Amino acid sequence: MTVASGRLRAGAFGVVAASWFAMMAASNVATPLYAIYEREFGFSKAVLTLVFATYALVLAPSLLVFGQLSDRLGRRRVMATGFATATVGLVLFAGASSLVWLFAARAVQGLAIGMISGAAAAALFELDPAPQEDRAALFSALAQAGGSASGPLIAGMLAEWAPARLVLPFVVFIGLGVAATVAALAIPEPGRVRGGRLTIVRPSVPAEIRVLFARVSLTGALVWAVAAFFLSVVPSYAAELLDTSNLALLGAISAVMLAASCVAQIAARGGSSYARMQAGGLVLLALGLLALALAFPTRSLLVLLFAGLLCGAGHGLGFLGGQAQLSLAAPPDERGAVNAAFYTLIYLGVATAVVSTGLLTLHFALSTAVTAFTIVVGTFATVTAVWHMRSTAR
């Protein structure tokens, strides 16, 4: 069934956007709690980064499969299945009694977000009540970055000031997951269900855009590696440099970074030069990483928050500009394969950066590992920014 009335279309649009936002928040609820798991289950920071990276390693292939599946079976059923799967991941976290549970929970969450993302993005595009205003793209960005910011903030406050700190945050989002599943089944099908045989989109890039693709993909991998770093390693880093165990504060630091990304994306809408937008974002990212490294010797919360603001703004500009430029450059009939390659490289970059930092902590102090991350990623960001600017001069 297709949506006929504008009011029904707008209501369904709101349901999809809110549900996607809630499940992105749910996928990051554990961020301020990892330090507690680390102490209670007795594992190293290197293992912690492996737990976090499991999400990205499962999510990448999940995107390739379920983006196609929603074309064949319909957005509504795939979204509902994704919301239900995300709820299962939250149940695993709430009942976690060992490290194995954490790996399982993160894998299930990666699978769920892979189901949700492609279907929800397509559903928003199909349900957009004012397509000329490009609301679908904006709400997609806000659901991902805003939801990811809200999860650590809400979980940190609940864990700090409410009972059952390793259970209650997940129970709250379990309720939202159930509600999202029911809501997804209640809305009309956003678009036409094509049916037919499922074929997996192979990541591929046309020869004529490979140089641009390499530049944009490197930008995407860098900005998302930093976002993942703030969601995995930075809470432990902040706990050490501030000598605090306040979970609300640790969750807020991660939230500040992603909230700044949301603001930057909203402010930058309508920008014409996507290459310059990415270059500016990468420069802000490099400056933010410098501030992150300086936060430890200064032991300053203000410097740490400033680092989050700069990195967040850089993330927003870099990712928004990259997505827009790639969408314009990719041939329409190959856009699915190009996007598949783009997101696959992003999540592989995220996993590599986070795990590499974790392995460094086996031999060096956490502050040293963080400094190494900031130097390597900051250097790549600066070089890539120059690459973008040279591309505009041609």
Secondary structure, DSSP 4 states (H G I P E B T S, - for coil): ----SHHHHHHHHHHHHHHHHHHHHHTTTTGGGHHHHHHHHT--HHHHHHHHHHHHHHHHHHHHHHHHHHHHH-HHHHHHHHHHHHHHHHHHHHT--SHHHHHHHHHHHHHHHHHHHHHHHHHHHHH-S-GGGTHHHHHHHIIIIIHHHHHHHHHHHHHHHSS-TTTHHHHHHHHHHHHHHHHHHHSPPSS----S---PPPP---GGGHHHHHHHHHHHHHHHHHHHHHHHTHHHHHHHHHT---HHHHHHHHHHHHHHHHHHHHHHTT-S-HHHHHHHHHHHHHHHHHHHHHHHHHT-HHHHHHHHHHHHHHHHHHHHHHHHHHHHHS-GGGHHHHHHHHHHHHHHHHHHHHHHHHHHTTTS-HHHHHHHHHHHHHHHHHHHHHHHHHHHH-
